[in-house]
Amino acid sequence: MIRRVVAVQFSKDATPDQIRQYVETVQGFPRQAPQIKKLSRGLHVSDGDDSVAFSHVSLLDFETMED
């Protein structure tokens, strides 16, 4: 199995609606690309280290590198 990690940080002026649209788009990836065997996503939760520059993380699992 191959796991791809996508980390995203929105600009400070991103609206809640823009962020919601992004989340909905990511949730639809498996329907658009059947090569995606599993999709997990969520918010990045910090342990207090504010130097981490992303807020949303997606994990996409594929069967092979070619997928």
Contacts in CASP RR format, 6 or more apart in sequence:
PFRMAT RR
TARGET T0000
AUTHOR 0000-0000-0000
METHOD contacts of the structure
MODEL  1
MIRRVVAVQFSKDATPDQIRQYVETVQGFPRQAPQIKKLSRGLHVSDGDD
SVAFSHVSLLDFETMED
1 37 0 8 1.000
1 61 0 8 1.000
1 62 0 8 1.000
1 63 0 8 1.000
2 61 0 8 1.000
2 62 0 8 1.000
2 63 0 8 1.000
2 64 0 8 1.000
2 65 0 8 1.000
2 67 0 8 1.000
3 59 0 8 1.000
3 60 0 8 1.000
3 61 0 8 1.000
3 62 0 8 1.000
4 59 0 8 1.000
4 60 0 8 1.000
4 61 0 8 1.000
4 62 0 8 1.000
5 57 0 8 1.000
5 58 0 8 1.000
5 59 0 8 1.000
6 57 0 8 1.000
6 58 0 8 1.000
6 59 0 8 1.000
6 60 0 8 1.000
7 44 0 8 1.000
7 54 0 8 1.000
7 56 0 8 1.000
7 57 0 8 1.000
8 22 0 8 1.000
8 54 0 8 1.000
8 55 0 8 1.000
8 56 0 8 1.000
8 57 0 8 1.000
8 58 0 8 1.000
9 53 0 8 1.000
9 54 0 8 1.000
9 55 0 8 1.000
9 56 0 8 1.000
10 18 0 8 1.000
10 19 0 8 1.000
10 22 0 8 1.000
10 55 0 8 1.000
10 56 0 8 1.000
19 56 0 8 1.000
22 56 0 8 1.000
23 41 0 8 1.000
23 56 0 8 1.000
26 39 0 8 1.000
26 41 0 8 1.000
26 58 0 8 1.000
27 39 0 8 1.000
27 41 0 8 1.000
29 36 0 8 1.000
29 39 0 8 1.000
29 60 0 8 1.000
30 36 0 8 1.000
30 39 0 8 1.000
35 62 0 8 1.000
35 63 0 8 1.000
35 67 0 8 1.000
36 60 0 8 1.000
36 61 0 8 1.000
36 62 0 8 1.000
36 67 0 8 1.000
37 61 0 8 1.000
37 62 0 8 1.000
37 63 0 8 1.000
38 59 0 8 1.000
38 60 0 8 1.000
38 61 0 8 1.000
39 58 0 8 1.000
39 59 0 8 1.000
39 60 0 8 1.000
39 61 0 8 1.000
40 58 0 8 1.000
40 59 0 8 1.000
41 56 0 8 1.000
41 57 0 8 1.000
41 58 0 8 1.000
41 59 0 8 1.000
42 56 0 8 1.000
42 57 0 8 1.000
42 58 0 8 1.000
43 55 0 8 1.000
43 56 0 8 1.000
43 57 0 8 1.000
44 52 0 8 1.000
44 54 0 8 1.000
44 55 0 8 1.000
44 56 0 8 1.000
44 57 0 8 1.000
46 52 0 8 1.000
END
